[in-house]
Protein backbone atom coordinates (compact mmCIF):
# COMPACT_ATOMS: atom_id res chain seq x y z
CA UNK A 1 0.00 0.00 0.00
CA UNK A 2 2.85 2.35 0.83
CA UNK A 3 4.46 1.65 -2.55
CA UNK A 4 1.18 2.37 -4.34
CA UNK A 5 0.87 5.75 -2.60
CA UNK A 6 4.41 6.57 -3.59
CA UNK A 7 3.66 5.76 -7.24
CA UNK A 8 0.44 7.77 -7.17
CA UNK A 9 2.27 10.78 -5.69
CA UNK A 10 4.90 10.55 -8.43
CA UNK A 11 2.18 10.42 -11.12
CA UNK A 12 0.41 13.39 -9.55
CA UNK A 13 3.58 15.48 -9.50
CA UNK A 14 4.54 14.52 -13.09
CA UNK A 15 1.25 14.85 -14.98
CA UNK A 16 2.94 16.92 -17.68
CA UNK A 17 5.06 13.91 -18.65
CA UNK A 18 1.87 12.09 -19.69
CA UNK A 19 1.04 15.05 -21.93
CA UNK A 20 4.55 14.88 -23.41
CA UNK A 21 4.15 11.14 -24.06
CA UNK A 22 0.89 11.86 -25.90
CA UNK A 23 2.61 14.58 -27.99
CA UNK A 24 5.46 12.23 -28.92
CA UNK A 25 3.09 9.39 -29.81
CA UNK A 26 0.85 11.68 -31.86
CA UNK A 27 3.85 13.13 -33.71
CA UNK A 28 5.17 9.69 -34.62
CA UNK A 29 1.70 8.58 -35.70
CA UNK A 30 1.25 11.62 -37.94
CA UNK A 31 4.69 11.10 -39.49
CA UNK A 32 3.86 7.45 -40.23
CA UNK A 33 0.51 8.49 -41.75
CA UNK A 34 2.32 11.07 -43.89
CA UNK A 35 4.74 8.41 -45.08
CA UNK A 36 1.79 6.19 -45.93
CA UNK A 37 0.25 9.03 -47.96
CA UNK A 38 3.58 9.72 -49.69
CA UNK A 39 3.95 6.07 -50.70
CA UNK A 40 0.34 5.78 -51.92
CA UNK A 41 -0.30 9.08 -53.68
CA UNK A 42 -2.97 7.52 -55.90
CA UNK A 43 -5.21 6.82 -52.89
CA UNK A 44 -4.75 10.34 -51.56
CA UNK A 45 -5.36 11.98 -54.94
CA UNK A 46 -8.47 9.89 -55.60
CA UNK A 47 -9.88 10.65 -52.15
CA UNK A 48 -9.28 14.36 -52.63
CA UNK A 49 -10.72 14.38 -56.14
CA UNK A 50 -13.87 12.62 -54.95
CA UNK A 51 -14.42 15.09 -52.10
CA UNK A 52 -13.63 18.43 -53.77
CA UNK A 53 -14.79 20.09 -56.95
CA UNK A 54 -12.75 23.30 -56.77
CA UNK A 55 -9.74 23.83 -59.00
CA UNK A 56 -7.26 26.65 -59.44
CA UNK A 57 -6.96 27.87 -63.01
CA UNK A 58 -3.29 26.95 -63.23
CA UNK A 59 -3.14 23.95 -60.90
CA UNK A 60 -5.77 21.55 -59.63
CA UNK A 61 -6.20 22.02 -55.90
CA UNK A 62 -5.97 18.28 -55.41
CA UNK A 63 -2.37 18.35 -56.64
CA UNK A 64 -1.40 21.08 -54.19
CA UNK A 65 -3.15 19.38 -51.28
CA UNK A 66 -1.79 15.95 -52.24
CA UNK A 67 1.72 17.36 -51.85
CA UNK A 68 0.97 19.44 -48.75
CA UNK A 69 -0.60 16.65 -46.68
CA UNK A 70 2.34 14.19 -46.71
CA UNK A 71 4.84 17.02 -46.20
CA UNK A 72 2.86 18.49 -43.29
CA UNK A 73 2.36 15.08 -41.68
CA UNK A 74 5.95 13.86 -42.07
CA UNK A 75 7.74 17.11 -41.28
CA UNK A 76 5.24 18.38 -38.74
CA UNK A 77 4.92 14.98 -37.10
CA UNK A 78 8.66 14.61 -36.62
CA UNK A 79 8.93 18.15 -35.25
CA UNK A 80 5.99 17.46 -32.98
CA UNK A 81 7.55 14.24 -31.68
CA UNK A 82 10.83 16.03 -30.96
CA UNK A 83 9.07 19.02 -29.47
CA UNK A 84 10.86 21.40 -31.82
CA UNK A 85 8.77 24.37 -32.98
CA UNK A 86 5.86 22.54 -31.41
CA UNK A 87 3.18 25.18 -31.85
CA UNK A 88 4.22 25.99 -35.42
CA UNK A 89 4.29 22.33 -36.45
CA UNK A 90 0.85 21.92 -34.88
CA UNK A 91 -0.44 24.86 -36.90
CA UNK A 92 0.62 23.09 -40.10
CA UNK A 93 -1.27 19.94 -39.04
CA UNK A 94 -4.56 21.53 -38.02
CA UNK A 95 -5.81 22.55 -41.53
CA UNK A 96 -5.18 19.01 -42.76
CA UNK A 97 -7.17 17.49 -39.90
CA UNK A 98 -9.99 20.05 -40.24
CA UNK A 99 -10.24 19.18 -43.92
CA UNK A 100 -10.15 15.46 -43.23
CA UNK A 101 -12.72 15.65 -40.42
CA UNK A 102 -15.26 17.93 -42.03
CA UNK A 103 -14.72 17.64 -45.80
CA UNK A 104 -13.68 14.02 -46.28
CA UNK A 105 -15.24 12.14 -43.34
CA UNK A 106 -17.84 14.67 -42.17
CA UNK A 107 -20.20 13.88 -45.00
CA UNK A 108 -20.64 10.34 -43.66
CA UNK A 109 -21.68 11.76 -40.32
CA UNK A 110 -20.86 10.99 -36.74
CA UNK A 111 -22.84 7.75 -36.74
CA UNK A 112 -21.03 6.07 -39.65
CA UNK A 113 -19.69 2.59 -39.07
CA UNK A 114 -16.10 3.25 -40.12
CA UNK A 115 -15.20 5.56 -37.15
CA UNK A 116 -12.86 7.66 -39.32
CA UNK A 117 -14.61 10.91 -38.42
CA UNK A 118 -14.37 10.23 -34.70
CA UNK A 119 -10.68 9.31 -34.87
CA UNK A 120 -9.82 12.32 -37.02
CA UNK A 121 -11.76 14.62 -34.69
CA UNK A 122 -9.88 13.14 -31.72
CA UNK A 123 -6.51 13.80 -33.36
CA UNK A 124 -7.66 17.34 -34.19
CA UNK A 125 -8.71 17.89 -30.57
CA UNK A 126 -5.35 16.62 -29.31
CA UNK A 127 -3.51 18.91 -31.72
CA UNK A 128 -5.48 21.89 -30.40
CA UNK A 129 -4.55 20.91 -26.85
CA UNK A 130 -0.89 20.69 -27.83
CA UNK A 131 -1.15 24.08 -29.56
CA UNK A 132 -2.43 25.58 -26.32
CA UNK A 133 -0.05 23.69 -23.99
CA UNK A 134 3.19 23.83 -25.97
CA UNK A 135 6.04 21.36 -26.04
CA UNK A 136 6.33 20.43 -22.38
CA UNK A 137 9.33 19.30 -20.33
CA UNK A 138 10.43 16.56 -22.72
CA UNK A 139 10.83 18.82 -25.74
CA UNK A 140 13.62 20.54 -27.59
CA UNK A 141 11.68 23.81 -27.17
CA UNK A 142 11.86 23.50 -23.37
CA UNK A 143 15.56 22.59 -23.49
CA UNK A 144 16.38 25.60 -25.68
CA UNK A 145 14.34 27.90 -23.47
CA UNK A 146 16.05 26.77 -20.25
CA UNK A 147 19.66 26.50 -21.50
N, C-alpha and C positions, 0 to 999 in steps of 0.2 A: 504494500500500500504506500509506503514511504517513497519507493522508487517511482511509482505511478504519479504521485504528486510532484516529484522532482521533474519528471518528463512533462507534465502538464504546465508547470511553471515555465520551463524552457520554451515550450510552444507558445505560451502566452506572451513571453517577452520577445519572441522572434517571429511574430506574425508576418512581418514584411518579407521574410525569406520565402514564405509560401507564395506570396505575390510575385517574387522574382522567379521562382520555379515555374509558375504559370506563364510568365513572360517568355522565359527561355523555351519552354515546350511549344508555346504558340508560334514563336519565331521559327523554330525548326520545322514545325508542321507547315507553316506558310511557305517556307523555302522548298520543302519537298513537293508541295502542291504546285508551286511555280515551275519546278523542274519537270513535273508530270505534264504541265501545260506546254512547256517548251519542247518536250519530246513528242507530244501528240498535238501538233498545231492544227491538224485537220479537225479534230473534235472541237477544239476551242473556236475555230473559225466558223464551223457549222452551227454551233450553239449560238454564237453571236449573230450570225446571219438570220437564223430563225427567230430571234427575239427582237431585232431592231430592223427598222426600215429606213432610217436616216442615212444619208451619205453626204460627204463633202464633195464639192465639184471636182477637186483634183485628186482625192484619195478616199476610197471607201472607209467609213469610220470603223468598220470591222477590222480592217488591216491595222489601223493605229491601235485600237484596243487590244487586238491579238498580240501585238508586240509589247504593249504597256503592261498587261497583266502578268506575264511570266517575269518580266524585269522587275516589276514592283514586288512580286511575291518572293523571288529569289533574293534580290538585293535587300529589300526591306525586311524580309524574314531573317536573314543573316545578321543584319544590323540590330534588329529587335532582339535576337537571341543573345548577341554580345552585349546589348545595352549601350550601343554606340549611336548617338543621335536618335535616341529612342522616340522622342515625340515627333521628330521629322519623319522617321521611317514609318511611324504609325499613320501620319497624315497621308503618306503615299498609299497605304493599304486601305484606308477607309472608303475612298470612292469605288474601289474595286468591289468591296464587300457590300456597299450600298447598292451598286448595280446588280450584283449577283442576287442579293436578297429580294430586291423589289422589282427588278426588271426580268431577270431570268426565272427565279423560283417563286416570286410573289404571285405570278398569275395562276399558279396551281393552288394557292391558298394555304392557310395554316393547317388545314385538316387533310392535306394530301398524305398519301401512304409512304412516300419516299423520304420524308424527314429532312430533305435538303434545305428547305426554307428555315426550319428551326435551327439546324446546325449552323448555317450561314449567319443567321441573326445572333446566335450565341457568340460566334467569333467576332462579329461586329461589335457586340456589347463589350466583350473583353478588350478589344482594341480601344474602345472609347475609355474604358477604365484605365488602361495603360497610358493613354494620352493625358488623362487627368493626373495620374499618380507619378508618372515619370519612370526612370530606369530602376531605381531602388538601390539597395546596398551592393548587390552582386552585379554591378554594371560598370562598363568602362566610363560612362558619364559620371558616375559617383566617384570613381577612382580619380579621374581627371579634375574633378571639382575639389577633392580633398587633398590632392598632392600638388 
